[in-house]
Amino acid sequence: MFKVYLISFIGLWYIIHSFSAEKEFVNEFTERFQDLEYEEVKIGRQTWMKKNLNVSRFRNGDQIPQAKTSKEFEDAGWKKEPAWCYYNFDPKNGEKYGKLYNWYAVIDPRGLAPNGWEIPTSGDWYELREYLGGELEAIDQLKSKTGWLKKENGNNKSGFSGLPGGYWSEIGGDLSNPSGFYPLNDVGVWWSATERSSELVSAYRLGRRFFQSDVNKREGYSVRCIKEPEEYRLFDSGKKKWDTRDFQGAIHDFSKGIEINPDEFYFPLYYWRARSKRQLKDYTGALEDLNVILLIENFWDLDKELKYLAYYYRGVTHSNIGNQKEAILDLTKAIELGIELGSNSATADAYLLRGGARELENQKDLACLDFSKAIELGVSEKFLGYIKEYCK
């Protein structure tokens, strides 16, 4: 009788653990090799995941190290290595609250956010809060209807379903749980992608308020992803078509991206559409797109490199249609920006093109001065023969 019981017990143990291992394998296989569909909710113009992130692999399939003790999580942080853990190291908490990640997992170049998603910036969280009415008005709309302590459940009108998943800190947890974890069911904290300093990152806390807080990169917080804007996806697809010289297809994708949010002025869409139009000799259309960027530069803190490129290509395009005076003005601005950027090659190219425009304006002395500066800064050798012949 004892042998039968022993065999039955071992058999039962084997069956249970076999099913458990099989389930773990299936979940891992699914996560690694399939594009999972995540429940999403649209709030204003943003699209958010409805649940906290619960992945154990980066987007490229590499495993994210799991911390099973506070020491392991703390050590990973000090080494600036990615890590995740369950709240209180209990897998059951992962099913409801997702995983807690350190900053080094969040920003790892292998990608924590699944395909089509990204880690929200502090600006994204701010936009969410303000759309829902501000720091206090947003609270109930973001909170789930159940799961919060002290009768602090929300109405979840936004559909965000914010849960109080707690967090991990090396400083130590609350008195009831000193292992590094802070109150489950009382607060939810989510990473942003916005760094504040070498030690601190912006995060957003939901509890009695919904506010931004600067937190340590070694701590463990929840992650809620935001969908990559459609215009960004269209930019990527348009750029791929540009790279294969499908300029008409590129224009189509860049134009669709601009149509989505015409007032947002996602400048790379306009810039690359202008470049595509130039390739098809639609110089008028190219100028229109470059004008969009440069006419409102005073209202936007444009990247200097983008401003340089816009002035440079608008100057070249003016020259293409015979408007050398306008070309000279734009290329002069490009030279100034090239110098500010500290780029000899960019500045040399602008000098070379301005010299060409001055040549066409019969300003030989000024043209040769520009050509001389271009040579000094390292212009391509293929132009040297022509320049020496012209300026002799």
ZAMARGU-4260 file (C-alpha; in steps of 0.2 Angstrom, whole numbers, plus 5000, padded with zeros to 4 digits):
<rodrens>
0) 5000/5000/5000 | 5014/5012/5004 | 5023/5009/4988 | 5007/5012/4978 | 5005/5028/4988
5) 5022/5033/4985 | 5021/5030/4966 | 5005/5039/4965 | 5012/5054/4974 | 5028/5055/4963
10) 5017/5053/4948 | 5005/5067/4953 | 5021/5078/4957 | 5027/5074/4940 | 5011/5078/4931
15) 5009/5095/4940 | 5026/5100/4937 | 5026/5094/4919 | 5010/5105/4916 | 5018/5120/4925
20) 5034/5118/4915 | 5024/5116/4899 | 5014/5132/4903 | 5030/5142/4906 | 5038/5136/4890
25) 5022/5140/4880 | 5021/5158/4888 | 5040/5161/4885 | 5038/5154/4867 | 5023/5165/4864
30) 5032/5181/4871 | 5048/5178/4862 | 5042/5173/4844 | 5025/5181/4842 | 5019/5199/4841
35) 5007/5199/4855 | 4991/5209/4855 | 4990/5221/4870 | 4973/5228/4876 | 4973/5247/4872
40) 4963/5262/4877 | 4963/5279/4868 | 4963/5294/4879 | 4962/5310/4870 | 4974/5308/4855
45) 4985/5295/4865 | 4984/5276/4864 | 4989/5267/4880 | 4991/5249/4886 | 4977/5245/4898
50) 4988/5234/4909 | 5006/5236/4916 | 5020/5228/4906 | 5023/5210/4910 | 5037/5204/4899
55) 5053/5195/4903 | 5062/5197/4886 | 5068/5212/4877 | 5060/5216/4860 | 5075/5207/4851
60) 5071/5191/4861 | 5085/5192/4874 | 5081/5187/4892 | 5079/5201/4905 | 5088/5196/4921
65) 5076/5192/4935 | 5080/5197/4952 | 5073/5185/4965 | 5080/5194/4981 | 5082/5213/4986
70) 5101/5210/4985 | 5100/5204/4967 | 5089/5219/4962 | 5100/5231/4971 | 5116/5224/4964
75) 5110/5225/4946 | 5106/5244/4949 | 5123/5248/4956 | 5131/5238/4941 | 5119/5248/4929
80) 5112/5232/4922 | 5094/5228/4918 | 5083/5218/4930 | 5065/5215/4934 | 5056/5207/4949
85) 5038/5203/4955 | 5031/5213/4969 | 5037/5204/4985 | 5045/5192/4973 | 5029/5183/4971
90) 5024/5178/4953 | 5005/5179/4958 | 5008/5198/4959 | 5014/5198/4941 | 4998/5192/4934
95) 4988/5207/4941 | 5001/5221/4943 | 5014/5216/4930 | 5033/5217/4933 | 5044/5230/4942
100) 5059/5235/4931 | 5074/5246/4935 | 5079/5260/4923 | 5092/5250/4915 | 5079/5238/4908
105) 5068/5253/4903 | 5082/5261/4892 | 5091/5246/4886 | 5094/5247/4867 | 5087/5230/4864
110) 5070/5238/4868 | 5059/5234/4883 | 5043/5241/4874 | 5035/5228/4862 | 5034/5232/4843
115) 5023/5247/4840 | 5024/5253/4857 | 5036/5264/4867 | 5040/5270/4884 | 5031/5287/4887
120) 5040/5303/4890 | 5037/5314/4905 | 5028/5325/4892 | 5017/5310/4887 | 5012/5308/4905
125) 5009/5327/4907 | 4998/5327/4892 | 4987/5312/4899 | 4985/5321/4916 | 4980/5338/4908
130) 4968/5330/4896 | 4959/5323/4911 | 4958/5339/4920 | 4975/5341/4930 | 4983/5333/4945
135) 4967/5331/4956 | 4954/5329/4943 | 4963/5315/4934 | 4965/5304/4949 | 4948/5295/4950
140) 4947/5294/4931 | 4964/5284/4930 | 4961/5273/4945 | 4953/5256/4943 | 4937/5253/4951
145) 4944/5240/4963 | 4960/5236/4972 | 4964/5252/4981 | 4964/5253/5000 | 4955/5264/5011
150) 4940/5267/5000 | 4951/5276/4987 | 4945/5266/4972 | 4942/5276/4956 | 4929/5277/4943
155) 4941/5272/4929 | 4931/5284/4917 | 4947/5285/4906 | 4949/5266/4904 | 4967/5267/4910
160) 4963/5255/4924 | 4978/5261/4935 | 4982/5248/4948 | 4992/5251/4964 | 5006/5240/4961
165) 5018/5247/4973 | 5037/5248/4970 | 5054/5243/4976 | 5067/5254/4983 | 5084/5251/4990
170) 5081/5263/5005 | 5069/5249/5012 | 5050/5247/5012 | 5037/5251/5024 | 5036/5245/5042
175) 5025/5230/5037 | 5036/5225/5023 | 5054/5230/5026 | 5061/5220/5011 | 5062/5235/4999
180) 5044/5235/4993 | 5032/5250/4996 | 5014/5248/4999 | 5004/5237/4987 | 4986/5243/4985
185) 4991/5261/4990 | 5001/5268/4976 | 5006/5265/4958 | 5022/5272/4950 | 5027/5272/4932
190) 5043/5275/4923 | 5045/5289/4910 | 5058/5289/4897 | 5064/5306/4903 | 5081/5308/4912
195) 5083/5322/4924 | 5101/5319/4929 | 5115/5306/4929 | 5105/5298/4944 | 5087/5303/4942
200) 5073/5300/4930 | 5055/5307/4929 | 5041/5295/4935 | 5023/5298/4938 | 5014/5293/4954
205) 4996/5289/4956 | 4988/5289/4974 | 4980/5303/4983 | 4988/5314/4969 | 4994/5311/4951
210) 5010/5320/4950 | 5028/5319/4942 | 5042/5314/4954 | 5061/5312/4951 | 5066/5295/4956
215) 5083/5285/4957 | 5087/5274/4942 | 5091/5259/4953 | 5073/5258/4960 | 5059/5246/4953
220) 5043/5253/4945 | 5029/5248/4934 | 5030/5251/4915 | 5014/5257/4905 | 5018/5258/4887
225) 5011/5271/4874 | 5008/5267/4856 | 5020/5274/4844 | 5012/5288/4835 | 5006/5283/4817
230) 5015/5297/4810 | 5032/5290/4817 | 5028/5273/4809 | 5024/5282/4792 | 5040/5292/4794
235) 5050/5275/4796 | 5041/5267/4781 | 5044/5283/4770 | 5062/5283/4775 | 5065/5265/4770
240) 5057/5269/4753 | 5068/5284/4751 | 5083/5273/4755 | 5078/5262/4740 | 5075/5277/4729
245) 5056/5274/4729 | 5054/5293/4730 | 5035/5293/4725 | 5031/5280/4738 | 5041/5290/4751
250) 5031/5306/4747 | 5015/5296/4749 | 5020/5290/4767 | 5027/5307/4772 | 5011/5315/4766
255) 5000/5303/4776 | 5010/5306/4791 | 5008/5325/4789 | 4989/5323/4787 | 4987/5314/4803
260) 4992/5329/4814 | 4994/5344/4802 | 4996/5356/4816 | 5009/5346/4825 | 5023/5350/4813
265) 5033/5334/4814 | 5047/5342/4805 | 5057/5327/4799 | 5041/5322/4788 | 5042/5339/4779
270) 5061/5338/4777 | 5061/5321/4770 | 5046/5325/4759 | 5055/5340/4752 | 5071/5329/4749
275) 5060/5317/4739 | 5052/5330/4729 | 5069/5337/4724 | 5074/5320/4718 | 5059/5321/4707
280) 5063/5339/4702 | 5047/5346/4710 | 5057/5361/4716 | 5041/5371/4720 | 5034/5358/4731
285) 5051/5355/4739 | 5052/5374/4743 | 5034/5374/4751 | 5039/5360/4763 | 5056/5368/4768
290) 5046/5385/4770 | 5035/5376/4783 | 5050/5372/4793 | 5059/5389/4792 | 5044/5401/4793
295) 5040/5395/4810 | 5057/5392/4817 | 5055/5406/4829 | 5041/5398/4837 | 5049/5381/4840
300) 5066/5376/4848 | 5072/5368/4832 | 5087/5356/4832 | 5101/5366/4824 | 5106/5352/4813
305) 5088/5352/4806 | 5089/5370/4803 | 5105/5369/4794 | 5099/5356/4783 | 5083/5365/4779
310) 5092/5381/4775 | 5105/5371/4765 | 5093/5362/4754 | 5082/5377/4752 | 5097/5387/4746
315) 5101/5373/4734 | 5083/5372/4728 | 5083/5391/4725 | 5098/5389/4714 | 5090/5374/4705
320) 5076/5386/4699 | 5088/5401/4695 | 5085/5411/4710 | 5103/5414/4715 | 5100/5429/4727
325) 5089/5419/4738 | 5101/5404/4737 | 5115/5415/4743 | 5105/5421/4758 | 5100/5403/4763
330) 5117/5396/4761 | 5124/5411/4771 | 5113/5405/4785 | 5118/5387/4783 | 5136/5393/4784
335) 5133/5401/4801 | 5124/5386/4808 | 5138/5374/4801 | 5150/5385/4811 | 5139/5384/4827
340) 5138/5365/4825 | 5157/5364/4824 | 5155/5354/4808 | 5169/5357/4795 | 5161/5346/4782
345) 5144/5354/4783 | 5151/5372/4783 | 5163/5367/4768 | 5148/5361/4758 | 5138/5377/4761
350) 5153/5388/4756 | 5155/5377/4740 | 5136/5379/4735 | 5136/5398/4740 | 5152/5400/4729
355) 5142/5391/4715 | 5127/5403/4717 | 5139/5418/4716 | 5148/5411/4701 | 5131/5411/4692
360) 5128/5429/4698 | 5145/5433/4690 | 5152/5437/4707 | 5169/5429/4703 | 5179/5437/4717
365) 5166/5432/4730 | 5164/5415/4723 | 5183/5411/4723 | 5183/5417/4742 | 5169/5404/4746
370) 5178/5391/4736 | 5194/5395/4745 | 5185/5393/4762 | 5178/5376/4756 | 5195/5370/4751
375) 5202/5375/4768 | 5188/5366/4777 | 5191/5350/4767 | 5179/5350/4753 | 5179/5334/4742
380) 5194/5333/4730 | 5183/5330/4715 | 5179/5349/4715 | 5198/5355/4716 | 5202/5354/4698
385) 5187/5365/4693 | 5190/5377/4707 | 5208/5380/4702 | 5204/5382/4684 | 5190/5394/4688
390) 5199/5405/4700 | 5216/5406/4692
</rodrens>
